[in-house]
């Protein structure tokens, strides 16, 4: 059994971000509502993390199959052990960048800010595959210190094995934030070729990645279907993509979703 007081690699980074009250009973967040903020692009699982002691609960059963585990992990250190050793330093940099950026934006907004980035994890096949990590903050204390979060891991190896080494912080309704930054050097030539999309095009691209149809995007953004088709056509042209599948692959490789 994992000692709940045991330190892990992210402990120092989270010290000023998470609450300290280890005696408080945390409520179960609305998982169904959280899933609505995800991308429907692959096999995924989620779990709830108590940041006051890094304990894990309310696991999605897919975590057992995807990582070939016999028991549900009960401490964050067990999740960290599944991460590729070469990606650990990136994860540490990414989490530090997330804490710094959310603090800069204002921690009072943290429930409407979703950080995401990619790293490799060990799978049931005995090899490492690329996963897309998303975190949605669900509970904070009276001082706005984060206490609870839902972590969502999606296997995107079938889309791309290439990690862009970027971090995104995007707004959850009603916020419209879009912050992208590199936390580890990438190929400069490739980075310079990333197409410049407008805020509206980025918004539509994210909805396409979630699996929304043109009609659904039209209803969601209160725009005509003709306007959505025009935006989609422009996005495909700018990204030199033949279809939505290729578009999403490139978007992940460029770190823009």
N, C-alpha and C positions, 0 to 999 in steps of 0.2 A: 504494500500500500504506500502511496506517495504521501510524504509528510506535507500537510497543507501550508506549513510555515516555511517550507524550503524555498530558497531563492532560485530564480531562473534568469536567463540571459536578459530578459526585458524588464526585470525588477527595477533596476536603477533608473531606466528611462521613464517608467511609469510612476515613480515615487511622488513626483509633484503633480501628477495628473489624476491619480486614483484616490478614492477615499480610504481612510484608515480604519474605519469601524468594522472589525471582523465579527462582531456579535450581532449585527443587524441582519434580519432575515429578508432576503431579496425576493421580490415577486417574480413570477414567470411572465416574461413579456409576450405580446401578441405575435406569435410566430407567423400566423397567416398574413398579418399586415406587413411584416418584414419581407416575406417572400415576394410581395408585389414590387419591391425595389430591386429585385435581382435580375440578372440576365438569364434567359432560358437558352443556354448555349452548350450544355453538357451535363454529365453526371455530377451531382453535387451533394453536399451534406452541410448541416449547420450544427452549432452547439452554443450554449449560453455560458459566458465566462463571468465569474464574479471577480472583479479586479481588486477587491480588498484582500483576497488571499489566493487569487489565480486558480481557484477551483472551477471545474467544468461540470455542467449538468444539462439536462433536457436535450440530449443528443438525438440527432437524426440517425436512424438505423443504418443508413448508407455508409456511415463512417467505418463500420465494421468490415463490410464487404470491400470497399474501395482500398482500404489499407491493410486488409487481411488481419484484422485484430480479433482476438478472442473475447476481450472485455472492453467496455467503454473506458476511455481515458478519463481520469478524475482530476488531473492537474495539467496546467498549460505546458509544463516541462515535457510531458509525454507527447504533446503535439510538436513541440520544438524538435524532439528527437527524430521525427519523421521527415524533417526538412533536410535537403541535401546539404552536407557540410560546407560546400563551396558557396552556398547561398545565405548562410547564417549572417555573415558580415553585412550583406545587402539588407536583410530583414531588420537588423539592428539600426542601420542608417535610415531605412524607410520609416520605422516606427518613431525614431527621433524626429524626423522631418515632419511627420504627421502631428506629433504633440506640439512642436514649435509653431506649425502653421495654424492649427486650430486655436492655440493660445493667442496668436497674432490676430486672427479673425474675431475671436471672442468666445471663451468657453461656454458662455450662456447660450450659444447657438449650436453646441455640439450634437444635440439630438436631431439636427437637420443637416448634418454634414457627414457624408459617407466616404471614408478613405478606402482606397483599393490599390493593389499592386500584385505582382506575380512572383512566384518562386517554385522551385521543384520540390516534390514530395515523393516519398517511397510509396509504391502501390502494391497491390496483391500480386503483381507479376514479378516482384522482386527487383524492379528497376525504378528509376526516378522519372516522373513525368511532370509537366508544367501545370500548375494550378493557379487560378485567379482567386485572390483573397479579397473579401469585402467585409467591412465591419460596420455595424449600425449600433450606435449608442442608445441604450434604452432606459438607463436610470442613473441619476446623479444625486448627490446629497444637497443639503441646504447651502453649501458653499460652492456648488457647481462642480465639485470634484466627481469624476466619473466613477461609477460603482459597478455598472453592468453593461455588457455588450453582447450582441449576437455576431459571431464570426461565421462567415459563409465561404466554403471552399468549393470551387468548381474546376473539374479536370478539363483543361482546354488543349491537351496534347494533340487531339484530333484536329484542332484548328491551327495551331502553330506550336512548335517546340521552342520558339525563340523568345527569350525574355527581353523586353525593352528597357528594363531597369529604370522605370519611371514610377512615380507615385501620383495618383489622382485623388483629389478631394472634390467631390461633386455635391451639389445641394439637393436635398430632399424637399419636396414641396412643403412650404411655399418658397423656399430659397432656391436661387438659380446659380449658385456658385459653380465655378469650373477652374480649378487650380491644378496645373500640371508641372512637375519639376523632376529633373533627373537627379538621382542620388548616387549614381555610379557611372563612370565614363562609358559612353557608347560610341559606336562608329560615327564620326563627325559627318562624313559624306552622306550617310544614310539619314541622319538626323536632319541635315539641311534640306533634304528632299521631301520632308513631311509636308503635305499640302495644307494650306491655310484655309480652314473652314470657318464660316460665320457661326455666331452663337446659335442661330436658328438651325443651321445645318448640323451642328454638334448635337443639339437637342433631338433632332430627327434621327440621327445616326444611333444615338443611345436607345431610342424607342425601337428602331429596326433590330438592334442587337437583343432587345428584350423579347423579340418575336411578334411585335405588333404588326398588324396589316395596315395597308394604306388607309382604309376606312377608319380603323381604330385610332391611328395617329391623327387623322383629320378631326375626329371627335374629341380626342384628348387635348389637342392644341387649338381647337375652335378655328380651324382653317378649312378651306375647301379641299376636296380630294384632288382637284386639278392642281392646286398650289403644292400639295404634298408630292404629287407625281413630278412636278417641275423641280422641286428641291431634291428629290431622290435622284433624278436624272443628272442634276448638277453635281451632286455628291459623287456619283459613280464616275462622272467625267473628270472631276478634280483628282480623284484617287486612282484613276485609270483602272477601275474595277469593272468586270463584266457582269457581276451579279452580287446579290447580298452576301452570299457565302464568302466570296473573295473579298468583299468590302470589310466584313467583320474580321477576317484573318489579318488583313493589312492594318486595320484599326488597333488590334491587339499588339501587333508587332511594332507599331509606332507609339504605343502607349497612350492612345487618345480615348480609349474606353476601358 
